Amino acid sequence: MAKCDEGNMYPMICEPRFDKIDAKQEEILNVLKGRNGDPGILDDVRNLKKWHKATIGFAIFVGSAFVLQVIADAWSWVRTVL
């Protein structure tokens, strides 16, 4: 039976587990970063954030134009009534 001391515990118990974790971590990094010229999830997230900002900007522009039109119509109506 193997002697249990700190010198042989790591290679016996921890090292195989850490090797499995390293292999899985490498695969996760490949999926996140992409490989062989294909974009990864990080690139997709960046693109979605850009589209989100552009969509919010467009919505603010349209909303502002709508509010200004309502104000202009209200002012026009007030001027005709008075």
Legacy VTK file of the C-alpha trace (Angstrom):
# vtk DataFile Version 3.0
C-alpha trace
ASCII
DATASET POLYDATA
POINTS 82 float
0.000 0.000 0.000
1.262 3.497 -0.856
2.338 5.730 1.940
0.077 8.796 2.343
2.190 11.864 2.776
2.190 15.236 1.084
4.832 14.119 -1.404
2.686 11.556 -3.191
-0.840 12.904 -2.532
-0.753 15.494 -5.295
0.323 13.147 -8.126
-2.011 10.437 -6.896
-5.195 12.449 -6.270
-5.019 16.013 -7.552
-2.992 15.847 -10.752
-5.451 13.685 -12.763
-8.322 15.945 -11.729
-6.447 19.107 -12.641
-5.520 17.618 -16.016
-9.227 17.029 -16.727
-10.049 20.581 -15.667
-7.305 21.991 -17.908
-8.619 20.069 -20.920
-12.182 21.302 -20.312
-10.973 24.845 -19.725
-9.118 24.814 -23.053
-12.288 23.714 -24.868
-14.305 26.455 -23.153
-11.740 29.066 -24.195
-11.896 27.801 -27.788
-15.672 28.183 -27.803
-15.466 31.677 -26.308
-12.680 32.977 -28.541
-13.494 30.996 -31.689
-11.154 28.886 -33.751
-10.033 28.401 -37.333
-11.179 31.895 -38.226
-14.724 31.316 -36.988
-16.028 33.919 -34.546
-16.577 32.818 -30.994
-19.222 33.697 -28.463
-17.281 36.793 -27.378
-17.508 38.206 -30.902
-21.232 37.500 -30.983
-21.715 39.301 -27.666
-19.754 42.320 -28.915
-21.896 42.486 -32.045
-25.091 42.212 -30.029
-23.963 45.023 -27.737
-23.303 47.243 -30.771
-26.750 46.477 -32.194
-28.322 47.103 -28.809
-26.706 50.552 -28.567
-27.747 51.401 -32.122
-31.318 50.254 -31.480
-31.555 52.316 -28.294
-30.208 55.370 -30.125
-32.749 54.923 -32.904
-35.595 54.489 -30.394
-34.553 57.679 -28.586
-34.425 59.540 -31.903
-37.885 58.347 -32.964
-39.322 59.033 -29.499
-37.880 62.543 -29.480
-39.263 63.253 -32.935
-42.687 62.010 -31.826
-42.669 64.199 -28.695
-41.598 67.244 -30.703
-44.381 66.597 -33.220
-46.965 66.307 -30.437
-45.729 69.579 -28.918
-45.839 71.321 -32.294
-49.372 70.050 -32.958
-50.516 71.083 -29.475
-49.006 74.541 -29.930
-50.688 74.866 -33.303
-54.035 73.836 -31.816
-53.644 76.326 -28.931
-52.884 79.152 -31.368
-56.007 78.396 -33.457
-58.265 78.175 -30.391
-57.037 81.410 -28.860
LINES 1 83
82 0 1 2 3 4 5 6 7 8 9 10 11 12 13 14 15 16 17 18 19 20 21 22 23 24 25 26 27 28 29 30 31 32 33 34 35 36 37 38 39 40 41 42 43 44 45 46 47 48 49 50 51 52 53 54 55 56 57 58 59 60 61 62 63 64 65 66 67 68 69 70 71 72 73 74 75 76 77 78 79 80 81
